């Protein structure tokens, strides 16, 4: 039987050259044999769901645990922290990890041809959806002054452009592979989904240059399974309903002012919506008060009627007692004319 220390998964950091600080922890930390410090850390990290069991058994120092606590506590669910302290979503982290090898290759790409090859490899690689860091690499920027500057333009299109941008400049740009073509169309779908909640099949098919509705639905399905967008397809009404979009497009130069305008417009819409909600809430409260007043009025009327009936019933009970001989006056008043006729009939 293995010892507890051999069975215990450990909490480790990724290598120092990894741009992300990833945390690994078992899914049920309370059911394993672990030092008290690791259990305390597990309690702190519970619910983040960014962890994974790794077959490591080496001991962890208190200093390492302390540093991991400081790194992990500010994170939100499904987030990572890189060495600069920036928080990323899981989709962004995955894309940055995929781009990391090409950042290293670009440092050694001392010739324009080598840099152009890095661009073609990065844009066609799996899971590379952000390219801003690669665009900032000196050897890549030098492509702008070389005969292969079209490769730099291509990288910019992959960073913040669309399929239509490529088609418009196709004659001056490198030819795309099948993987690059699919990648650029997926990136274009992200951009289209960002600006529209519902997308029409015909417009999407035209924008992405897809040959059929079946190809369009297959493309959207690939985007959903890749975590790029979340939504549902409605073939009957020829619509795609988008509910969320992964933040995987780079900002184009000069786009910040427009982004600020969009955010300001969105903020105004939110304020207008809140005002409308306040008005509706006030109306609902007013109607509720009216209904409550009416209910209380009805209850008061019913109570008064019941009290009146109770009082009348009490008087009738007194009259019934008089009929038994305890009060002749009450007997006469209770029977009235009919009572007198009864007595006359009795005398006969």
ROGUTI-561078 format. One record per residue (C-alpha): x, y, z negated; residue in three letters; residue number from 1. Coordinates in Angstrom, 2 decimals. Layout:
N
+---------+---------+---------+-----+-----+
|      px |      py |      pz |  aa |   i |
+---------+---------+---------+-----+-----+
|       X |       Y |       Z | Ala | NUM |
...
+---------+---------+---------+-----+-----+
end
This chain:
348
+---------+---------+---------+-----+-----+
|      px |      py |      pz |  aa |   i |
+---------+---------+---------+-----+-----+
|    0.00 |    0.00 |    0.00 | Unk |   1 |
|    1.55 |    3.32 |    1.00 | Unk |   2 |
|    2.40 |    5.79 |   -1.71 | Unk |   3 |
|    0.22 |    8.91 |   -2.20 | Unk |   4 |
|    2.97 |   11.11 |   -0.83 | Unk |   5 |
|    3.12 |    9.04 |    2.37 | Unk |   6 |
|   -0.62 |    9.33 |    2.87 | Unk |   7 |
|   -0.77 |   13.04 |    2.18 | Unk |   8 |
|   -1.03 |   15.28 |    5.28 | Unk |   9 |
|    0.96 |   18.43 |    4.78 | Unk |  10 |
|    0.36 |   22.08 |    5.52 | Unk |  11 |
|    2.92 |   23.24 |    8.06 | Unk |  12 |
|    3.73 |   26.19 |   10.25 | Unk |  13 |
|    4.46 |   26.03 |   13.95 | Unk |  14 |
|    8.05 |   26.58 |   15.10 | Unk |  15 |
|    9.46 |   30.07 |   14.77 | Unk |  16 |
|    9.39 |   30.66 |   18.52 | Unk |  17 |
|    5.63 |   30.04 |   18.68 | Unk |  18 |
|    3.84 |   33.40 |   19.04 | Unk |  19 |
|    0.96 |   32.18 |   16.85 | Unk |  20 |
|    0.91 |   31.19 |   13.24 | Unk |  21 |
|   -1.32 |   28.12 |   13.16 | Unk |  22 |
|   -2.55 |   26.49 |    9.98 | Unk |  23 |
|   -3.14 |   22.78 |    9.68 | Unk |  24 |
|   -5.20 |   21.14 |    6.94 | Unk |  25 |
|   -7.31 |   17.97 |    6.56 | Unk |  26 |
|  -11.07 |   18.34 |    7.02 | Unk |  27 |
|  -11.83 |   16.92 |    3.54 | Unk |  28 |
|   -9.04 |   18.29 |    1.34 | Unk |  29 |
|  -10.76 |   17.34 |   -1.94 | Unk |  30 |
|  -10.61 |   13.65 |   -1.07 | Unk |  31 |
|   -6.85 |   13.39 |   -0.65 | Unk |  32 |
|   -3.98 |   13.14 |   -3.02 | Unk |  33 |
|   -2.21 |   16.48 |   -2.91 | Unk |  34 |
|   -0.43 |   18.88 |   -5.24 | Unk |  35 |
|   -2.65 |   21.24 |   -7.16 | Unk |  36 |
|   -1.22 |   24.17 |   -5.21 | Unk |  37 |
|   -2.29 |   22.58 |   -1.92 | Unk |  38 |
|   -5.77 |   21.96 |   -3.30 | Unk |  39 |
|   -6.03 |   25.60 |   -4.32 | Unk |  40 |
|   -4.93 |   26.65 |   -0.85 | Unk |  41 |
|   -7.44 |   24.25 |    0.70 | Unk |  42 |
|  -10.19 |   25.94 |   -1.29 | Unk |  43 |
|   -9.11 |   29.32 |    0.03 | Unk |  44 |
|   -8.97 |   28.12 |    3.63 | Unk |  45 |
|  -12.16 |   26.06 |    3.53 | Unk |  46 |
|  -14.53 |   26.89 |    6.36 | Unk |  47 |
|  -12.05 |   28.36 |    8.84 | Unk |  48 |
|  -12.27 |   25.33 |   11.20 | Unk |  49 |
|   -9.00 |   26.17 |   12.94 | Unk |  50 |
|   -7.10 |   23.27 |   11.46 | Unk |  51 |
|   -5.93 |   19.87 |   12.51 | Unk |  52 |
|   -4.41 |   16.86 |   10.74 | Unk |  53 |
|   -0.76 |   16.32 |   11.58 | Unk |  54 |
|    1.34 |   13.32 |   10.49 | Unk |  55 |
|    3.78 |   15.32 |    8.39 | Unk |  56 |
|    4.78 |   14.26 |    4.89 | Unk |  57 |
|    7.57 |   16.66 |    4.04 | Unk |  58 |
|    7.26 |   18.67 |    0.86 | Unk |  59 |
|    6.11 |   22.27 |    0.97 | Unk |  60 |
|    7.58 |   24.90 |   -1.27 | Unk |  61 |
|    5.53 |   27.36 |   -3.29 | Unk |  62 |
|    6.98 |   30.21 |   -1.21 | Unk |  63 |
|    5.66 |   28.63 |    1.99 | Unk |  64 |
|    2.25 |   28.18 |    0.44 | Unk |  65 |
|    2.25 |   31.80 |   -0.74 | Unk |  66 |
|    3.16 |   33.08 |    2.73 | Unk |  67 |
|    0.44 |   30.94 |    4.31 | Unk |  68 |
|   -2.11 |   32.27 |    1.82 | Unk |  69 |
|   -1.21 |   35.85 |    2.74 | Unk |  70 |
|   -1.45 |   35.02 |    6.44 | Unk |  71 |
|   -4.70 |   33.11 |    6.26 | Unk |  72 |
|   -6.86 |   35.14 |    3.91 | Unk |  73 |
|   -7.60 |   38.09 |    6.25 | Unk |  74 |
|   -8.60 |   35.80 |    9.13 | Unk |  75 |
|  -12.15 |   35.31 |   10.31 | Unk |  76 |
|  -13.64 |   31.94 |   11.28 | Unk |  77 |
|  -12.03 |   30.60 |   14.44 | Unk |  78 |
|   -9.24 |   33.20 |   14.46 | Unk |  79 |
|   -5.46 |   33.06 |   14.57 | Unk |  80 |
|   -2.80 |   35.44 |   13.38 | Unk |  81 |
|    0.26 |   36.09 |   15.50 | Unk |  82 |
|    3.62 |   37.34 |   14.28 | Unk |  83 |
|    2.64 |   40.96 |   14.83 | Unk |  84 |
|   -0.36 |   40.55 |   12.54 | Unk |  85 |
|   -3.01 |   40.74 |   15.28 | Unk |  86 |
|   -6.05 |   38.50 |   15.08 | Unk |  87 |
|   -7.15 |   36.54 |   18.14 | Unk |  88 |
|  -10.10 |   34.36 |   18.98 | Unk |  89 |
|   -9.44 |   30.70 |   19.69 | Unk |  90 |
|   -9.94 |   31.30 |   23.43 | Unk |  91 |
|   -7.38 |   34.12 |   23.42 | Unk |  92 |
|   -4.95 |   32.06 |   21.39 | Unk |  93 |
|   -5.27 |   29.16 |   23.81 | Unk |  94 |
|   -4.68 |   31.45 |   26.78 | Unk |  95 |
|   -1.66 |   33.10 |   25.12 | Unk |  96 |
|   -0.18 |   29.71 |   24.32 | Unk |  97 |
|   -0.61 |   28.68 |   27.96 | Unk |  98 |
|    1.13 |   31.87 |   29.12 | Unk |  99 |
|    4.07 |   31.54 |   26.73 | Unk | 100 |
|    6.23 |   29.24 |   28.94 | Unk | 101 |
|    5.95 |   31.68 |   31.85 | Unk | 102 |
|    7.04 |   34.58 |   29.65 | Unk | 103 |
|   10.17 |   32.59 |   28.88 | Unk | 104 |
|   10.69 |   31.76 |   32.58 | Unk | 105 |
|   10.33 |   35.41 |   33.56 | Unk | 106 |
|   13.25 |   36.36 |   31.31 | Unk | 107 |
|   15.51 |   34.12 |   33.38 | Unk | 108 |
|   13.99 |   35.16 |   36.74 | Unk | 109 |
|   16.77 |   37.52 |   37.81 | Unk | 110 |
|   15.84 |   37.55 |   41.50 | Unk | 111 |
|   12.61 |   38.74 |   43.14 | Unk | 112 |
|   11.99 |   35.27 |   44.58 | Unk | 113 |
|   12.30 |   33.66 |   41.15 | Unk | 114 |
|    9.97 |   36.28 |   39.64 | Unk | 115 |
|    7.46 |   35.74 |   42.46 | Unk | 116 |
|    7.54 |   32.00 |   41.81 | Unk | 117 |
|    6.78 |   32.64 |   38.13 | Unk | 118 |
|    3.74 |   34.70 |   39.18 | Unk | 119 |
|    2.42 |   31.96 |   41.43 | Unk | 120 |
|    2.94 |   29.29 |   38.78 | Unk | 121 |
|    1.35 |   31.35 |   35.98 | Unk | 122 |
|   -1.73 |   32.28 |   37.99 | Unk | 123 |
|   -2.34 |   28.67 |   38.96 | Unk | 124 |
|   -1.60 |   27.04 |   35.61 | Unk | 125 |
|   -4.30 |   25.57 |   33.40 | Unk | 126 |
|   -5.77 |   27.80 |   30.65 | Unk | 127 |
|   -3.88 |   30.97 |   31.67 | Unk | 128 |
|   -6.54 |   33.69 |   31.70 | Unk | 129 |
|   -4.67 |   36.73 |   30.32 | Unk | 130 |
|   -1.61 |   38.20 |   32.03 | Unk | 131 |
|   -0.92 |   41.57 |   30.37 | Unk | 132 |
|    2.19 |   40.32 |   28.57 | Unk | 133 |
|    3.59 |   38.85 |   31.77 | Unk | 134 |
|    2.95 |   42.14 |   33.58 | Unk | 135 |
|    5.08 |   43.90 |   30.97 | Unk | 136 |
|    8.15 |   41.70 |   31.53 | Unk | 137 |
|   10.97 |   43.71 |   33.16 | Unk | 138 |
|   11.79 |   41.14 |   35.86 | Unk | 139 |
|    8.13 |   40.98 |   36.89 | Unk | 140 |
|    7.86 |   44.78 |   37.04 | Unk | 141 |
|   10.89 |   44.86 |   39.36 | Unk | 142 |
|    8.79 |   43.07 |   41.99 | Unk | 143 |
|    7.15 |   46.44 |   42.67 | Unk | 144 |
|   10.39 |   47.68 |   44.21 | Unk | 145 |
|   11.09 |   44.57 |   46.25 | Unk | 146 |
|    9.80 |   43.04 |   49.45 | Unk | 147 |
|    7.72 |   40.70 |   47.32 | Unk | 148 |
|    5.68 |   43.48 |   45.70 | Unk | 149 |
|    2.52 |   41.75 |   46.95 | Unk | 150 |
|    3.06 |   39.17 |   44.21 | Unk | 151 |
|    2.91 |   41.92 |   41.58 | Unk | 152 |
|   -0.32 |   43.15 |   43.15 | Unk | 153 |
|   -1.67 |   39.61 |   43.04 | Unk | 154 |
|   -0.83 |   39.33 |   39.34 | Unk | 155 |
|   -2.66 |   42.61 |   38.70 | Unk | 156 |
|   -5.76 |   41.25 |   40.45 | Unk | 157 |
|   -5.64 |   38.16 |   38.24 | Unk | 158 |
|   -5.26 |   40.40 |   35.18 | Unk | 159 |
|   -8.17 |   42.79 |   35.77 | Unk | 160 |
|   -9.39 |   42.40 |   39.33 | Unk | 161 |
|  -11.90 |   40.11 |   41.03 | Unk | 162 |
|  -12.31 |   37.75 |   43.94 | Unk | 163 |
|  -13.71 |   40.57 |   46.06 | Unk | 164 |
|  -10.54 |   42.62 |   45.40 | Unk | 165 |
|   -8.44 |   39.75 |   46.70 | Unk | 166 |
|  -10.62 |   39.28 |   49.78 | Unk | 167 |
|  -10.42 |   43.01 |   50.56 | Unk | 168 |
|   -6.58 |   42.84 |   50.55 | Unk | 169 |
|   -6.16 |   39.26 |   51.68 | Unk | 170 |
|   -3.97 |   40.11 |   54.67 | Unk | 171 |
|   -1.30 |   41.70 |   52.49 | Unk | 172 |
|   -1.39 |   39.25 |   49.58 | Unk | 173 |
|    0.06 |   35.75 |   49.15 | Unk | 174 |
|   -2.14 |   32.83 |   50.09 | Unk | 175 |
|   -3.79 |   31.20 |   47.09 | Unk | 176 |
|   -3.74 |   27.54 |   46.20 | Unk | 177 |
|   -6.94 |   25.70 |   45.33 | Unk | 178 |
|   -6.19 |   26.07 |   41.60 | Unk | 179 |
|   -5.54 |   29.82 |   41.97 | Unk | 180 |
|   -8.74 |   30.29 |   43.96 | Unk | 181 |
|  -10.81 |   28.56 |   41.30 | Unk | 182 |
|   -9.05 |   30.51 |   38.54 | Unk | 183 |
|   -9.71 |   33.89 |   40.16 | Unk | 184 |
|  -13.37 |   33.03 |   40.73 | Unk | 185 |
|  -13.71 |   32.02 |   37.07 | Unk | 186 |
|  -12.14 |   35.31 |   36.02 | Unk | 187 |
|  -14.53 |   37.14 |   38.33 | Unk | 188 |
|  -17.45 |   35.34 |   36.69 | Unk | 189 |
|  -16.25 |   36.61 |   33.30 | Unk | 190 |
|  -16.25 |   40.19 |   34.58 | Unk | 191 |
|  -19.70 |   39.84 |   36.13 | Unk | 192 |
|  -21.07 |   38.26 |   32.95 | Unk | 193 |
|  -19.70 |   41.13 |   30.86 | Unk | 194 |
|  -21.78 |   43.70 |   32.70 | Unk | 195 |
|  -25.00 |   41.70 |   33.14 | Unk | 196 |
|  -27.06 |   39.54 |   30.79 | Unk | 197 |
|  -28.87 |   37.82 |   33.64 | Unk | 198 |
|  -27.23 |   37.04 |   36.96 | Unk | 199 |
|  -29.11 |   36.11 |   40.11 | Unk | 200 |
|  -27.99 |   33.07 |   42.03 | Unk | 201 |
|  -27.79 |   34.77 |   45.44 | Unk | 202 |
|  -25.75 |   37.71 |   44.13 | Unk | 203 |
|  -23.38 |   35.41 |   42.25 | Unk | 204 |
|  -22.97 |   33.10 |   45.21 | Unk | 205 |
|  -22.11 |   36.06 |   47.44 | Unk | 206 |
|  -19.72 |   37.66 |   44.92 | Unk | 207 |
|  -17.82 |   34.43 |   44.32 | Unk | 208 |
|  -17.96 |   33.34 |   47.98 | Unk | 209 |
|  -19.37 |   29.90 |   47.14 | Unk | 210 |
|  -20.88 |   27.79 |   49.93 | Unk | 211 |
|  -24.01 |   26.47 |   48.19 | Unk | 212 |
|  -26.19 |   26.65 |   45.10 | Unk | 213 |
|  -24.78 |   23.32 |   43.98 | Unk | 214 |
|  -21.24 |   24.71 |   44.17 | Unk | 215 |
|  -22.36 |   27.77 |   42.18 | Unk | 216 |
|  -23.92 |   25.65 |   39.42 | Unk | 217 |
|  -20.80 |   23.47 |   39.29 | Unk | 218 |
|  -18.65 |   26.59 |   38.98 | Unk | 219 |
|  -20.79 |   27.98 |   36.14 | Unk | 220 |
|  -20.70 |   24.61 |   34.39 | Unk | 221 |
|  -16.89 |   24.60 |   34.56 | Unk | 222 |
|  -16.82 |   28.10 |   33.05 | Unk | 223 |
|  -19.12 |   27.05 |   30.21 | Unk | 224 |
|  -17.12 |   23.92 |   29.41 | Unk | 225 |
|  -13.89 |   25.96 |   29.48 | Unk | 226 |
|  -15.35 |   28.30 |   26.86 | Unk | 227 |
|  -15.22 |   31.31 |   29.17 | Unk | 228 |
|  -18.95 |   32.08 |   28.99 | Unk | 229 |
|  -21.96 |   30.82 |   27.09 | Unk | 230 |
|  -25.33 |   30.73 |   28.77 | Unk | 231 |
|  -28.03 |   28.73 |   30.49 | Unk | 232 |
|  -28.97 |   28.19 |   34.12 | Unk | 233 |
|  -32.53 |   28.56 |   35.36 | Unk | 234 |
|  -32.67 |   26.98 |   38.83 | Unk | 235 |
|  -36.43 |   27.52 |   39.07 | Unk | 236 |
|  -36.08 |   31.31 |   38.85 | Unk | 237 |
|  -32.56 |   31.36 |   40.36 | Unk | 238 |
|  -31.05 |   33.03 |   37.27 | Unk | 239 |
|  -28.12 |   32.57 |   34.90 | Unk | 240 |
|  -28.77 |   33.87 |   31.39 | Unk | 241 |
|  -25.51 |   34.88 |   29.66 | Unk | 242 |
|  -25.41 |   34.96 |   25.85 | Unk | 243 |
|  -21.69 |   35.51 |   25.20 | Unk | 244 |
|  -18.44 |   36.04 |   27.07 | Unk | 245 |
|  -14.92 |   35.17 |   25.94 | Unk | 246 |
|  -12.61 |   38.23 |   25.68 | Unk | 247 |
|  -10.21 |   37.00 |   28.34 | Unk | 248 |
|   -9.80 |   39.90 |   30.77 | Unk | 249 |
|   -7.02 |   42.46 |   30.53 | Unk | 250 |
|   -7.77 |   46.17 |   30.57 | Unk | 251 |
|   -6.86 |   47.93 |   33.79 | Unk | 252 |
|   -4.77 |   51.11 |   33.52 | Unk | 253 |
|   -7.01 |   54.12 |   32.96 | Unk | 254 |
|   -9.99 |   52.04 |   31.91 | Unk | 255 |
|   -9.97 |   53.16 |   28.27 | Unk | 256 |
|  -11.97 |   56.40 |   28.85 | Unk | 257 |
|  -14.66 |   54.46 |   30.71 | Unk | 258 |
|  -14.65 |   51.89 |   27.94 | Unk | 259 |
|  -15.14 |   54.67 |   25.40 | Unk | 260 |
|  -18.09 |   56.00 |   27.41 | Unk | 261 |
|  -19.63 |   52.54 |   27.54 | Unk | 262 |
|  -19.19 |   52.12 |   23.80 | Unk | 263 |
|  -20.68 |   55.57 |   23.17 | Unk | 264 |
|  -23.68 |   54.72 |   25.35 | Unk | 265 |
|  -24.07 |   51.42 |   23.54 | Unk | 266 |
|  -23.87 |   53.20 |   20.18 | Unk | 267 |
|  -26.58 |   55.63 |   21.31 | Unk | 268 |
|  -28.81 |   52.76 |   22.37 | Unk | 269 |
|  -28.28 |   51.10 |   19.01 | Unk | 270 |
|  -29.20 |   54.30 |   17.18 | Unk | 271 |
|  -32.32 |   54.71 |   19.31 | Unk | 272 |
|  -33.26 |   51.11 |   18.62 | Unk | 273 |
|  -32.76 |   51.61 |   14.90 | Unk | 274 |
|  -34.95 |   54.73 |   14.95 | Unk | 275 |
|  -37.66 |   52.81 |   16.80 | Unk | 276 |
|  -37.38 |   50.00 |   14.27 | Unk | 277 |
|  -37.71 |   52.53 |   11.43 | Unk | 278 |
|  -40.85 |   53.94 |   13.04 | Unk | 279 |
|  -42.33 |   50.48 |   13.47 | Unk | 280 |
|  -41.39 |   49.52 |    9.92 | Unk | 281 |
|  -43.07 |   52.68 |    8.57 | Unk | 282 |
|  -46.19 |   51.91 |   10.60 | Unk | 283 |
|  -46.24 |   48.33 |    9.30 | Unk | 284 |
|  -45.86 |   49.55 |    5.72 | Unk | 285 |
|  -48.68 |   52.08 |    6.26 | Unk | 286 |
|  -50.99 |   49.42 |    7.68 | Unk | 287 |
|  -50.07 |   47.08 |    4.86 | Unk | 288 |
|  -50.97 |   49.79 |    2.30 | Unk | 289 |
|  -54.32 |   50.36 |    4.02 | Unk | 290 |
|  -55.05 |   46.63 |    3.96 | Unk | 291 |
|  -54.04 |   46.42 |    0.32 | Unk | 292 |
|  -56.30 |   49.36 |   -0.61 | Unk | 293 |
|  -59.20 |   47.73 |    1.22 | Unk | 294 |
|  -58.52 |   44.44 |   -0.50 | Unk | 295 |
|  -58.51 |   46.09 |   -3.91 | Unk | 296 |
|  -61.71 |   47.98 |   -3.05 | Unk | 297 |
|  -63.42 |   44.74 |   -2.05 | Unk | 298 |
|  -62.19 |   43.06 |   -5.23 | Unk | 299 |
|  -63.56 |   45.96 |   -7.30 | Unk | 300 |
|  -66.92 |   45.73 |   -5.53 | Unk | 301 |
|  -67.08 |   41.97 |   -6.05 | Unk | 302 |
|  -66.12 |   42.38 |   -9.69 | Unk | 303 |
|  -68.81 |   45.05 |  -10.22 | Unk | 304 |
|  -71.41 |   42.86 |   -8.53 | Unk | 305 |
|  -70.42 |   39.88 |  -10.65 | Unk | 306 |
|  -70.59 |   41.95 |  -13.84 | Unk | 307 |
|  -74.07 |   43.20 |  -12.82 | Unk | 308 |
|  -75.23 |   39.64 |  -12.18 | Unk | 309 |
|  -73.78 |   38.50 |  -15.49 | Unk | 310 |
|  -75.63 |   41.31 |  -17.30 | Unk | 311 |
|  -78.92 |   40.43 |  -15.56 | Unk | 312 |
|  -78.38 |   36.77 |  -16.36 | Unk | 313 |
|  -77.89 |   37.63 |  -20.02 | Unk | 314 |
|  -81.18 |   39.56 |  -20.06 | Unk | 315 |
|  -82.98 |   36.58 |  -18.47 | Unk | 316 |
|  -81.55 |   34.33 |  -21.17 | Unk | 317 |
|  -83.01 |   36.59 |  -23.85 | Unk | 318 |
|  -86.40 |   36.42 |  -22.16 | Unk | 319 |
|  -86.23 |   32.63 |  -22.09 | Unk | 320 |
|  -85.67 |   32.63 |  -25.87 | Unk | 321 |
|  -88.76 |   34.83 |  -26.35 | Unk | 322 |
|  -90.77 |   32.28 |  -24.35 | Unk | 323 |
|  -89.93 |   29.69 |  -27.02 | Unk | 324 |
|  -91.71 |   31.80 |  -29.68 | Unk | 325 |
|  -88.95 |   33.98 |  -30.93 | Unk | 326 |
|  -90.32 |   37.12 |  -29.27 | Unk | 327 |
|  -93.88 |   37.55 |  -27.97 | Unk | 328 |
|  -93.10 |   40.94 |  -26.54 | Unk | 329 |
|  -90.44 |   39.46 |  -24.43 | Unk | 330 |
|  -92.86 |   36.69 |  -23.46 | Unk | 331 |
|  -95.45 |   39.13 |  -22.21 | Unk | 332 |
|  -92.95 |   41.29 |  -20.41 | Unk | 333 |
|  -91.42 |   38.23 |  -18.83 | Unk | 334 |
|  -94.65 |   36.74 |  -17.52 | Unk | 335 |
|  -96.47 |   39.91 |  -16.52 | Unk | 336 |
|  -99.88 |   39.70 |  -14.82 | Unk | 337 |
|  -99.54 |   36.03 |  -14.00 | Unk | 338 |
|  -98.99 |   35.28 |  -17.67 | Unk | 339 |
| -102.23 |   37.08 |  -18.60 | Unk | 340 |
| -104.19 |   35.13 |  -16.00 | Unk | 341 |
| -102.79 |   31.94 |  -17.45 | Unk | 342 |
| -104.07 |   32.83 |  -20.91 | Unk | 343 |
| -107.53 |   33.71 |  -19.59 | Unk | 344 |
| -107.64 |   30.39 |  -17.83 | Unk | 345 |
| -106.74 |   28.65 |  -21.07 | Unk | 346 |
| -109.65 |   30.24 |  -22.95 | Unk | 347 |
| -112.10 |   28.77 |  -20.50 | Unk | 348 |
+---------+---------+---------+-----+-----+
end
